[in-house]
């Protein structure tokens, strides 16, 4: 199982006086990204969030292009592109360009998002997010496979165009951010990979293993036997019970900013995301004693290693790990990354790190 570095750059208004300077957050993330390669992380996954409603990074492709110029090995991925907010041909061009400039290190991950506030500003119908998303993903997929195409759909139509530049990779990896079974079914039908949020996978499928097996079965039914499942986790290797509790408190702080991004009224939400109302109810009533390893993996190195080994045995191809949630400082984030790389990463088949302990 491969291990990636992940962040959502959470910094919502709900953090009040503890909010960070968003400009400095992005500069700090650039330093963390380069350090992730030094430590031996396989990949880097950065978000797309707008208006500091939740996170502060609006353009993952631009940020990853910057990192590409300062690294040599680490894979570069968005987590995830809010595809309905951009023209799919523009995204196909940008990530083909990233693939070229990084010498074939780009990964593409896209989703339809969950925050109506972003849709409203961009003038996109939130109730049609699923249909717009999958039509856009169809265009991105065809653009990379065919090189030239025209399209006549319900939401996008254009005459024949030629995509330039072309991706370096023959098959630039595509991941669908999947919270629900219909999204997994559609990803399997299209022959693409999936990336899960663990709380959603466990809520919908019971266990992560069930979610992975369901996706693999659906992919096989459509004739695709080599598709991959990844998952994100909040994580921290701690050295005391007090530090573990503080990490869980940061998780609850993160929830305070996440809840306003989710629809909480089932009668007003689109049918395909009404299950978010149940998630909101759970998050509002969450306490640290209720936080389990279905969302956050926190404890000593032995505990963290074993929990990730369970995910490896369940069939995950890669986990992407979120260290700086809930306002962790830049310095403490770097230390958390280093603790993990020193004490846990050697138990997995990762590239050799450049940092010697």
Secondary structure, 3 states (H helix, E strand, C coil): CEEEEECCCECCHHHHHHCCCHHHHHHHHHHHHHHHHHHCCCEEEECCCCCCCCECCCCHHHHHHHHHCCCCCCEEEECCEEHHHCCHHHHHHHHHHHHHHCCCCEEEEEECCCCHHHHHHHCCCHHHHHHHHHHHHHHHHHHHHHCEEEEECCCCEEEEEECCCCCCCCCCCEEEEECCHHHHHHHHHHCCEEEEEHHHHHHHHCCHHHHHHHHHHHHHHCCCCCCCEEEEEEEEECCCHHHHHHHHHHHHHHHHHHHCCCCCCCCCCCHHHCCHHHHHHHHHCCCHHHCCCCCEEEECHHHHHHHHHHHHHHCCCEEEEECCHHHCCHHHHHHHHHHHHHHCHHHCCCCCCCCCC
